[in-house]
Amino acid sequence: LLYGALSLVALAAAVVTISLRPSQALVALVDTLVFGVLLCLFLRATVDSQRVLGRQVALVVVAIASIEAIIAVLQWLTRSVIFWEAYMSGYYWYHSDSFDRMTGTVGAWLDLATLLAIAIPLAANIRNPLIRLLVAALLVIGILLSQSRFPLVVGMVGIAYLIFASEMRIGPRLVSLVATGVGAWMILASPLVEGVL
């Protein structure tokens, strides 16, 4: 069922991309779709074959995504790319005087947001509930800084998964739910959501 749904989404994305941008279709597909599909298939195969290795790979993905989110926060604070500005200046959409959509080191805000959204449910492999919640909050902040709406929705689903599918007792689960609500309220009242809402 998972592979069928993934194949259907990949096929639909390919058809839409080719019909809208035929001259750039291959680059666009590889850049925006292939990475996420391959990562999902790789993690699924790893988890199915070896639980311990799958957990370790998931934690590596979460660690990489967390580093990218920290870089996005630093970019937002400094209003600069920090890494590879000469490379970024080649993009038509990049203007150093109005850099307002953070990209981390991946070079595009949607790619950053996709990586962070994929990492949120993988954070379920973090055993300490407080660290898991803090990492998930950091990843959501990174998505907000990229100003990508769909990955934000996916990230919220990932947060719900972290809370409701975890093996916590009802008390810590309620505390996590309240903390998530308070955190969401604080984030929505902050300048982090400038370009999203």
Phi, psi and chi 1 to 4 in degrees:
 res  aa     phi    psi   chi1   chi2   chi3   chi4
   1 LEU       -  -44.6 -177.5   62.6      -      -
   2 LEU   -61.7  -46.6  173.2   68.2      -      -
   3 TYR   -67.9  -34.3  -63.6  122.5      -      -
   4 GLY   -65.7  -45.3      -      -      -      -
   5 ALA   -64.5  -42.6      -      -      -      -
   6 LEU   -62.8  -41.0 -163.1   54.9      -      -
   7 SER   -65.1  -40.3  -60.9      -      -      -
   8 LEU   -64.3  -44.1 -175.2   60.9      -      -
   9 VAL   -63.6  -42.7  168.6      -      -      -
  10 ALA   -63.0  -42.1      -      -      -      -
  11 LEU   -64.9  -44.4  179.3   62.8      -      -
  12 ALA   -62.5  -43.1      -      -      -      -
  13 ALA   -63.6  -39.4      -      -      -      -
  14 ALA   -64.0  -44.9      -      -      -      -
  15 VAL   -63.3  -45.7  168.1      -      -      -
  16 VAL   -64.0  -45.0  168.9      -      -      -
  17 THR   -63.5  -45.0  -58.0      -      -      -
  18 ILE   -65.9  -37.8  -69.6  169.4      -      -
  19 SER   -73.2  -31.8   65.5      -      -      -
  20 LEU   -85.8  -36.6  -66.4  177.8      -      -
  21 ARG  -136.1   71.0  -58.7 -173.9  -58.7 -174.6
  22 PRO   -60.9  -33.0    9.2  -13.5      -      -
  23 SER   -73.9  -25.0   63.0      -      -      -
  24 GLN  -114.9   15.3  -57.5  167.8  -21.4      -
  25 ALA   -60.8  -45.7      -      -      -      -
  26 LEU   -64.2  -45.3 -177.5   60.0      -      -
  27 VAL   -63.4  -43.8  172.7      -      -      -
  28 ALA   -63.9  -41.5      -      -      -      -
  29 LEU   -64.7  -45.7  -78.1  174.2      -      -
  30 VAL   -64.5  -42.8  169.5      -      -      -
  31 ASP   -68.1  -40.7 -173.3   40.0      -      -
  32 THR  -106.0  -18.3   59.2      -      -      -
  33 LEU  -118.3  -47.2 -178.5   66.2      -      -
  34 VAL   -60.2  -40.6  172.6      -      -      -
  35 PHE   -57.1  -51.0  165.6   72.5      -      -
  36 GLY   -64.9  -42.0      -      -      -      -
  37 VAL   -65.3  -46.1  170.2      -      -      -
  38 LEU   -63.6  -41.2  -71.3  177.7      -      -
  39 LEU   -62.2  -44.6 -179.8   62.9      -      -
  40 CYS   -62.0  -46.6 -178.5      -      -      -
  41 LEU   -64.6  -41.0  -68.6  173.9      -      -
  42 PHE   -62.8  -47.2  174.5   73.5      -      -
  43 LEU   -64.8  -40.8  -71.9  174.7      -      -
  44 ARG   -62.6  -45.2 -179.6   67.6 -176.8 -167.1
  45 ALA   -65.1  -39.1      -      -      -      -
  46 THR   -67.1  -44.3  -55.6      -      -      -
  47 VAL   -65.7  -40.2  168.2      -      -      -
  48 ASP   -64.5  -37.6  -75.4  -11.8      -      -
  49 SER   -85.2  -39.2   64.9      -      -      -
  50 GLN  -145.9  110.2  -63.3 -180.0  -12.2      -
  51 ARG   -60.0  -46.0  -68.0  -93.3 -176.2 -133.4
  52 VAL   -64.9  -46.1  173.7      -      -      -
  53 LEU   -64.3  -40.3 -179.5   60.5      -      -
  54 GLY   -60.2  -42.0      -      -      -      -
  55 ARG   -64.6  -41.5 -177.9  176.0 -179.6  -79.2
  56 GLN   -65.4  -42.2  -69.3  170.6  -18.8      -
  57 VAL   -64.0  -42.2  169.8      -      -      -
  58 ALA   -60.9  -41.4      -      -      -      -
  59 LEU   -66.7  -34.4  -71.7  173.2      -      -
  60 VAL   -65.0  -43.6  166.9      -      -      -
  61 VAL   -61.7  -42.1  170.6      -      -      -
  62 VAL   -63.9  -40.8  170.6      -      -      -
  63 ALA   -64.5  -44.9      -      -      -      -
  64 ILE   -62.3  -44.6  -68.9  169.2      -      -
  65 ALA   -63.5  -37.9      -      -      -      -
  66 SER   -64.4  -40.8  -62.1      -      -      -
  67 ILE   -63.6  -42.5  -68.5  167.8      -      -
  68 GLU   -62.8  -39.5  -73.2  -67.3  -23.7      -
  69 ALA   -65.8  -39.4      -      -      -      -
  70 ILE   -63.3  -41.7  -70.4  168.4      -      -
  71 ILE   -63.1  -39.9  -68.7  170.0      -      -
  72 ALA   -62.3  -40.7      -      -      -      -
  73 VAL   -63.1  -43.8  169.0      -      -      -
  74 LEU   -62.7  -39.0  -67.6  173.7      -      -
  75 GLN   -62.8  -41.2  -72.6  174.8  -28.1      -
  76 TRP   -65.8  -41.6 -179.1   69.9      -      -
  77 LEU   -66.7  -38.6  -69.0  172.3      -      -
  78 THR   -93.8  -12.3   62.3      -      -      -
  79 ARG    54.4   39.3  -66.5  -68.8 -178.8 -169.6
  80 SER  -142.8  161.3   73.5      -      -      -
  81 VAL   -69.1  -30.3  176.0      -      -      -
  82 ILE    72.9  -55.2  -60.7  174.7      -      -
  83 PHE  -110.5  140.2  -61.8  101.9      -      -
  84 TRP    56.1   43.4  -55.2  -61.2      -      -
  85 GLU   -64.1  -35.8 -173.9  158.3    5.3      -
  86 ALA   -62.1  -39.0      -      -      -      -
  87 TYR   -67.8  -43.6  174.1   75.2      -      -
  88 MET   -64.6  -31.2  -66.3  -69.8  -75.8      -
  89 SER   -65.8  -13.5   63.6      -      -      -
  90 GLY   -75.9  -16.5      -      -      -      -
  91 TYR   -79.1  139.3  -72.6  115.5      -      -
  92 TYR   -64.8  -26.4   70.5   91.2      -      -
  93 TRP   -89.5   -8.2   48.1  -99.2      -      -
  94 TYR   -88.6  126.5  174.4   73.3      -      -
  95 HIS  -133.8  117.2  -55.9  -73.0      -      -
  96 SER   -62.7  -25.3   60.8      -      -      -
  97 ASP   -81.6  -15.1   56.4  -25.5      -      -
  98 SER  -133.9   48.7   63.5      -      -      -
  99 PHE   -78.6  100.0 -177.4   65.4      -      -
 100 ASP  -123.4   -2.5   60.9  -11.9      -      -
 101 ARG  -118.0  109.9  -67.7 -175.2   81.4  177.2
 102 MET   -72.9  145.9  -54.5  -49.1  120.8      -
 103 THR  -124.2   -4.1   60.1      -      -      -
 104 GLY    60.1 -141.1      -      -      -      -
 105 THR  -104.8    4.7   62.4      -      -      -
 106 VAL   -85.0  -12.6  -63.2      -      -      -
 107 GLY    91.3   -8.2      -      -      -      -
 108 ALA  -149.9  138.2      -      -      -      -
 109 TRP   -65.8  -35.6   50.5   77.0      -      -
 110 LEU   -69.1  -37.5 -172.1   56.0      -      -
 111 ASP   -64.7  -41.8  -66.2  -17.6      -      -
 112 LEU   -61.2  -49.1  171.4   66.5      -      -
 113 ALA   -62.9  -36.6      -      -      -      -
 114 THR   -64.8  -45.1  -58.9      -      -      -
 115 LEU   -59.0  -45.8  171.2   65.0      -      -
 116 LEU   -66.7  -39.6  -58.5 -178.6      -      -
 117 ALA   -66.2  -38.2      -      -      -      -
 118 ILE   -65.1  -34.5  -72.6  170.3      -      -
 119 ALA   -75.3  -23.6      -      -      -      -
 120 ILE   -59.6  -53.8  -70.2  173.8      -      -
 121 PRO   -67.3  -25.2   18.2  -26.5      -      -
 122 LEU   -68.8  -19.9  -63.5  177.3      -      -
 123 ALA   -66.0   -9.3      -      -      -      -
 124 ALA   -61.3  -18.5      -      -      -      -
 125 ASN   -78.3   -6.7  -69.7  -71.1      -      -
 126 ILE   -81.0  124.0  -61.4  172.6      -      -
 127 ARG   -76.7  -35.2  -66.8 -174.7 -176.6  173.5
 128 ASN   -78.0  118.5 -175.3  -42.7      -      -
 129 PRO   -63.0  -33.8   -1.5    2.0      -      -
 130 LEU   -68.1  -45.1  178.1   61.2      -      -
 131 ILE   -64.8  -40.2  -66.5  174.0      -      -
 132 ARG   -59.2  -44.3 -179.2  175.9   36.3 -134.1
 133 LEU   -67.0  -41.2 -170.5   63.1      -      -
 134 LEU   -65.7  -41.3  -69.1  173.8      -      -
 135 VAL   -64.5  -43.1  166.0      -      -      -
 136 ALA   -62.6  -40.5      -      -      -      -
 137 ALA   -63.3  -42.7      -      -      -      -
 138 LEU   -60.5  -43.0  174.1   65.3      -      -
 139 LEU   -65.2  -39.6  -63.6  173.4      -      -
 140 VAL   -65.9  -40.7  168.5      -      -      -
 141 ILE   -60.6  -41.5  -71.7  169.3      -      -
 142 GLY   -61.5  -39.8      -      -      -      -
 143 ILE   -64.7  -43.6  -65.9  171.1      -      -
 144 LEU   -59.8  -40.6  -74.6  169.1      -      -
 145 LEU   -68.0  -23.6  -66.8  176.3      -      -
 146 SER   -80.5  -13.4   75.0      -      -      -
 147 GLN    58.7   38.1  -61.0  179.5   15.6      -
 148 SER  -105.0  117.7  -59.5      -      -      -
 149 ARG   -76.0  -48.4  -69.1  177.0 -175.9   93.2
 150 PHE   -63.4  -45.2 -175.9   70.5      -      -
 151 PRO   -61.0  -27.2  -28.7   37.8      -      -
 152 LEU   -65.5  -41.8 -178.7   61.3      -      -
 153 VAL   -62.9  -45.3  171.4      -      -      -
 154 VAL   -61.1  -40.4  172.6      -      -      -
 155 GLY   -62.9  -37.9      -      -      -      -
 156 MET   -66.4  -37.9  -67.1  -63.6  105.8      -
 157 VAL   -63.5  -40.0  171.4      -      -      -
 158 GLY   -62.3  -39.5      -      -      -      -
 159 ILE   -63.1  -44.8  -65.5  -73.0      -      -
 160 ALA   -60.0  -40.9      -      -      -      -
 161 TYR   -61.1  -44.2  172.1   79.7      -      -
 162 LEU   -59.3  -38.8  -76.4  179.9      -      -
 163 ILE   -78.2  -47.9  -67.2  171.7      -      -
 164 PHE   -88.3  -22.6  -66.3  111.1      -      -
 165 ALA   -99.6    2.7      -      -      -      -
 166 SER   -77.3  166.2   66.5      -      -      -
 167 GLU   -94.9   28.2  -63.8  177.7    0.8      -
 168 MET   -79.8  153.8  -68.2 -172.4  -74.0      -
 169 ARG   -71.5  171.7  -66.0 -173.2  -49.9  -92.4
 170 ILE   -64.7  -35.4 -169.1   70.5      -      -
 171 GLY   -61.7  -58.1      -      -      -      -
 172 PRO   -61.8  -30.8  -23.4   31.3      -      -
 173 ARG   -65.9  -42.2 -169.9  175.0  -64.5 -177.9
 174 LEU   -65.8  -40.0  -72.1  173.9      -      -
 175 VAL   -61.4  -42.2  169.2      -      -      -
 176 SER   -62.8  -40.5  -66.5      -      -      -
 177 LEU   -64.9  -45.3 -169.6   58.4      -      -
 178 VAL   -64.9  -44.3  169.1      -      -      -
 179 ALA   -61.8  -38.4      -      -      -      -
 180 THR   -65.2  -42.9  -58.6      -      -      -
 181 GLY   -62.5  -45.1      -      -      -      -
 182 VAL   -64.5  -43.8  169.3      -      -      -
 183 GLY   -61.4  -42.2      -      -      -      -
 184 ALA   -63.3  -41.9      -      -      -      -
 185 TRP   -62.4  -43.7  175.4   75.2      -      -
 186 MET   -64.6  -40.9  -70.2  172.3   64.8      -
 187 ILE   -66.4  -42.0  -71.9  171.9      -      -
 188 LEU   -66.4  -25.7  -71.9  173.0      -      -
 189 ALA   -88.9    0.4      -      -      -      -
 190 SER  -101.3  168.9   76.5      -      -      -
 191 PRO   -72.7    0.0   19.6  -25.9      -      -
 192 LEU   -64.8  -25.0  -68.7  172.4      -      -
 193 VAL   -98.0   17.2  -65.1      -      -      -
 194 GLU   -50.0  -52.7  -87.7  177.1   17.8      -
 195 GLY   -93.0   -0.1      -      -      -      -
 196 VAL   -94.3  -46.7  178.0      -      -      -
 197 LEU   -92.8      -  -59.7  177.2      -      -
